[in-house]
Amino acid sequence: MAGGWAKDGAVSEQIEASVNDELARMKSRAQPVGESLKFCAECEEEIPQARREAVRGVKLCIECVAERDTAFKARGGINRRGSKDSQLK
């Protein structure tokens, strides 16, 4: 059942599009490649040998990676619905 100008199945299409966008964003995250650094690129502390062997192309120490991962990253939302209420905010 569609409401307003939306066609049947519009909600399912919106959900599927959002899931596909998030999957594409996750897949696009570059994985480190190449030779690992001996010293962290940010704090210049030595990266343990075990970490360098476990993660190919590692550039950051564990502390710097943890700090970067917990930092807030604002992402712009996409207004798929296009309702007047959501455009006025």
MDAnalysis code that builds the backbone (N, CA, C; Angstrom):
import MDAnalysis as mda
import numpy as np

u = mda.Universe.empty(267, n_residues=89, atom_resindex=np.repeat(np.arange(89), 3), trajectory=True)
u.add_TopologyAttr("name", ["N", "CA", "C"] * 89)
u.add_TopologyAttr("resid", np.arange(1, 90))
u.add_TopologyAttr("resname", ["MET", "ALA", "GLY", "GLY", "TRP", "ALA", "LYS", "ASP", "GLY", "ALA", "VAL", "SER", "GLU", "GLN", "ILE", "GLU", "ALA", "SER", "VAL", "ASN", "ASP", "GLU", "LEU", "ALA", "ARG", "MET", "LYS", "SER", "ARG", "ALA", "GLN", "PRO", "VAL", "GLY", "GLU", "SER", "LEU", "LYS", "PHE", "CYS", "ALA", "GLU", "CYS", "GLU", "GLU", "GLU", "ILE", "PRO", "GLN", "ALA", "ARG", "ARG", "GLU", "ALA", "VAL", "ARG", "GLY", "VAL", "LYS", "LEU", "CYS", "ILE", "GLU", "CYS", "VAL", "ALA", "GLU", "ARG", "ASP", "THR", "ALA", "PHE", "LYS", "ALA", "ARG", "GLY", "GLY", "ILE", "ASN", "ARG", "ARG", "GLY", "SER", "LYS", "ASP", "SER", "GLN", "LEU", "LYS"])
u.atoms.positions = np.array([
    [0.841, -1.179, 0.000],
    [0.000, 0.000, 0.000],
    [0.880, 1.233, 0.000],
    [0.672, 2.104, -0.938],
    [1.475, 3.311, -1.053],
    [0.724, 4.485, -0.459],
    [1.471, 5.414, 0.097],
    [0.857, 6.621, 0.645],
    [1.317, 7.828, -0.145],
    [0.394, 8.732, -0.438],
    [0.769, 9.939, -1.174],
    [1.179, 9.606, -2.589],
    [2.336, 10.138, -3.004],
    [2.805, 9.925, -4.374],
    [3.754, 8.735, -4.487],
    [4.016, 8.085, -3.387],
    [4.956, 6.963, -3.404],
    [4.313, 5.747, -4.067],
    [5.094, 5.039, -4.832],
    [4.587, 3.825, -5.472],
    [4.677, 2.650, -4.514],
    [4.009, 1.576, -4.848],
    [4.050, 0.372, -4.016],
    [5.485, -0.131, -3.912],
    [5.891, -0.499, -2.697],
    [7.231, -1.023, -2.479],
    [8.300, 0.048, -2.321],
    [7.891, 1.322, -2.241],
    [8.875, 2.407, -2.150],
    [9.696, 2.324, -0.866],
    [9.062, 1.948, 0.231],
    [9.777, 1.862, 1.507],
    [10.844, 0.769, 1.433],
    [10.491, -0.365, 0.868],
    [11.457, -1.456, 0.730],
    [12.629, -1.036, -0.148],
    [12.340, -0.295, -1.212],
    [13.414, 0.182, -2.086],
    [14.332, 1.157, -1.358],
    [13.757, 2.016, -0.507],
    [14.564, 2.964, 0.262],
    [15.477, 2.232, 1.231],
    [14.937, 1.240, 1.910],
    [15.738, 0.464, 2.859],
    [16.854, -0.267, 2.127],
    [16.521, -0.904, 1.018],
    [17.522, -1.638, 0.244],
    [18.615, -0.698, -0.279],
    [18.222, 0.486, -0.741],
    [19.203, 1.449, -1.239],
    [20.121, 1.912, -0.116],
    [19.575, 2.133, 1.078],
    [20.400, 2.550, 2.214],
    [21.393, 1.465, 2.602],
    [20.930, 0.227, 2.629],
    [21.815, -0.899, 2.962],
    [22.913, -1.033, 1.916],
    [22.555, -0.935, 0.640],
    [23.554, -1.039, -0.428],
    [24.572, 0.087, -0.372],
    [24.116, 1.302, -0.049],
    [25.045, 2.429, 0.091],
    [26.048, 2.184, 1.209],
    [25.562, 1.680, 2.345],
    [26.447, 1.426, 3.482],
    [27.428, 0.305, 3.164],
    [26.966, -0.741, 2.498],
    [27.874, -1.825, 2.102],
    [28.949, -1.327, 1.141],
    [28.559, -0.482, 0.198],
    [29.534, 0.075, -0.746],
    [30.553, 0.945, -0.017],
    [30.089, 1.717, 0.972],
    [31.004, 2.566, 1.744],
    [31.998, 1.714, 2.522],
    [31.524, 0.615, 3.107],
    [32.409, -0.249, 3.878],
    [33.424, -0.948, 2.984],
    [32.994, -1.371, 1.787],
    [33.902, -2.054, 0.867],
    [34.946, -1.107, 0.294],
    [34.604, 0.177, 0.216],
    [35.521, 1.131, -0.389],
    [36.649, 1.555, 0.550],
    [36.521, 1.218, 1.819],
    [37.595, 1.565, 2.758],
    [38.867, 0.846, 2.339],
    [39.893, 1.607, 2.105],
    [41.146, 1.034, 1.610],
    [41.811, 0.183, 2.689],
    [42.188, -0.998, 2.324],
    [42.935, -1.880, 3.209],
    [44.422, -1.587, 3.026],
    [45.191, -1.563, 4.120],
    [46.618, -1.290, 3.979],
    [47.307, -2.378, 3.161],
    [48.201, -1.954, 2.314],
    [48.978, -2.887, 1.504],
    [50.428, -2.434, 1.527],
    [51.283, -3.308, 1.091],
    [52.691, -2.967, 1.019],
    [53.426, -3.292, 2.296],
    [54.574, -2.692, 2.448],
    [55.430, -2.961, 3.594],
    [54.986, -2.153, 4.811],
    [54.994, -2.782, 5.965],
    [54.625, -2.113, 7.203],
    [55.731, -1.162, 7.641],
    [55.328, -0.095, 8.314],
    [56.302, 0.836, 8.873],
    [56.802, 0.300, 10.211],
    [58.034, 0.628, 10.533],
    [58.572, 0.219, 11.830],
    [58.139, 1.177, 12.925],
    [57.906, 2.444, 12.547],
    [57.477, 3.460, 13.503],
    [56.147, 4.051, 13.048],
    [55.287, 4.363, 14.009],
    [53.959, 4.903, 13.740],
    [54.062, 6.203, 12.953],
    [53.205, 6.373, 11.954],
    [53.219, 7.562, 11.110],
    [52.717, 8.798, 11.856],
    [51.996, 8.625, 12.957],
    [51.474, 9.773, 13.699],
    [52.283, 10.107, 14.936],
    [52.522, 9.126, 15.804],
    [53.207, 9.433, 17.071],
    [54.679, 9.021, 17.075],
    [55.131, 8.331, 16.052],
    [56.512, 7.906, 15.867],
    [57.006, 6.897, 16.912],
    [56.054, 6.241, 17.623],
    [56.424, 5.156, 18.520],
    [56.663, 3.906, 17.685],
    [57.486, 2.997, 18.193],
    [57.764, 1.765, 17.459],
    [56.523, 0.878, 17.426],
    [56.231, 0.333, 16.254],
    [55.116, -0.603, 16.092],
    [55.663, -1.993, 16.392],
    [55.034, -2.744, 17.299],
    [55.545, -4.077, 17.657],
    [55.649, -4.996, 16.440],
    [56.670, -5.837, 16.456],
    [56.921, -6.768, 15.357],
    [55.713, -7.662, 15.105],
    [55.060, -8.118, 16.164],
    [53.904, -9.001, 15.998],
    [52.791, -8.299, 15.228],
    [52.569, -7.012, 15.474],
    [51.541, -6.260, 14.750],
    [51.934, -6.083, 13.289],
    [53.201, -5.805, 13.046],
    [53.666, -5.628, 11.664],
    [53.512, -6.911, 10.857],
    [53.697, -8.061, 11.514],
    [53.541, -9.339, 10.821],
    [52.068, -9.706, 10.650],
    [51.233, -9.329, 11.619],
    [49.818, -9.700, 11.575],
    [49.027, -8.855, 10.580],
    [49.379, -7.578, 10.441],
    [48.629, -6.665, 9.573],
    [49.571, -6.149, 8.493],
    [49.310, -6.549, 7.247],
    [50.149, -6.096, 6.138],
    [49.985, -4.594, 5.930],
    [51.067, -3.906, 5.728],
    [51.030, -2.495, 5.394],
    [50.598, -1.587, 6.527],
    [50.762, -2.049, 7.768],
    [50.339, -1.240, 8.915],
    [51.179, 0.027, 8.998],
    [50.497, 1.154, 9.257],
    [51.179, 2.451, 9.321],
    [51.054, 3.107, 10.689],
    [50.086, 2.635, 11.504],
    [49.819, 3.252, 12.801],
    [49.929, 2.233, 13.927],
    [50.303, 2.725, 15.106],
    [50.341, 1.862, 16.287],
    [48.903, 1.639, 16.776],
    [48.736, 0.730, 17.701],
    [47.406, 0.368, 18.190],
    [46.723, 1.567, 18.842],
    [47.445, 2.362, 19.614],
    [46.848, 3.511, 20.296],
    [46.320, 4.540, 19.295],
    [47.079, 4.820, 18.247],
    [46.649, 5.796, 17.243],
    [45.455, 5.281, 16.443],
    [45.437, 3.990, 16.142],
    [44.299, 3.413, 15.426],
    [43.048, 3.486, 16.294],
    [43.182, 3.166, 17.577],
    [42.033, 3.214, 18.485],
    [41.501, 4.635, 18.604],
    [42.399, 5.604, 18.692],
    [41.981, 7.006, 18.775],
    [41.270, 7.445, 17.500],
    [41.781, 7.046, 16.366],
    [41.178, 7.405, 15.079],
    [39.816, 6.737, 14.913],
    [39.697, 5.485, 15.340],
    [38.441, 4.760, 15.188],
    [37.332, 5.306, 16.075],
    [37.687, 5.846, 17.239],
    [36.667, 6.359, 18.157],
    [36.324, 7.818, 17.893],
    [37.069, 8.494, 17.036],
    [36.784, 9.895, 16.730],
    [35.463, 10.002, 15.969],
    [34.697, 11.049, 16.272],
    [33.405, 11.264, 15.619],
    [33.623, 11.674, 14.174],
    [32.879, 11.030, 13.281],
    [32.960, 11.354, 11.863],
    [31.566, 11.683, 11.365],
    [31.312, 12.950, 11.100],
    [29.996, 13.352, 10.606],
    [29.877, 12.980, 9.134],
    [28.748, 12.384, 8.797],
    [28.480, 12.036, 7.402],
    [27.198, 12.715, 6.998],
    [27.173, 13.206, 5.810],
    [25.965, 13.839, 5.312],
    [24.902, 12.802, 5.015],
    [23.687, 13.087, 5.451],
    [22.585, 12.171, 5.191],
    [21.973, 12.440, 3.824],
    [21.338, 11.445, 3.301],
    [20.672, 11.577, 2.013],
    [19.177, 11.519, 2.266],
    [18.462, 12.533, 1.807],
    [17.031, 12.576, 1.977],
    [16.376, 11.804, 0.841],
    [16.172, 10.511, 1.055],
    [15.556, 9.684, 0.023],
    [14.040, 9.867, 0.000],
    [13.491, 10.237, 1.127],
    [12.048, 10.328, 1.223],
    [11.533, 11.549, 0.468],
    [12.179, 12.678, 0.643],
    [11.804, 13.872, -0.100],
    [10.529, 14.517, 0.405],
    [10.143, 14.258, 1.672],
    [8.931, 14.880, 2.185],
    [9.200, 16.330, 2.544],
    [8.153, 17.133, 2.559],
    [8.291, 18.551, 2.888],
    [8.834, 18.730, 4.286],
    [8.354, 17.914, 5.226],
    [8.796, 18.055, 6.620],
    [10.299, 17.867, 6.764],
    [10.853, 16.872, 6.084],
    [12.279, 16.612, 6.225],
    [13.116, 17.673, 5.503],
    [12.558, 18.339, 4.527],
    [13.291, 19.386, 3.802],
    [13.298, 20.697, 4.564],
    [12.331, 20.905, 5.450],
    [12.237, 22.150, 6.181],
    [13.182, 22.207, 7.358],
    [13.682, 21.085, 7.810],
    [14.552, 21.041, 8.988],
    [15.945, 21.478, 8.684],
])
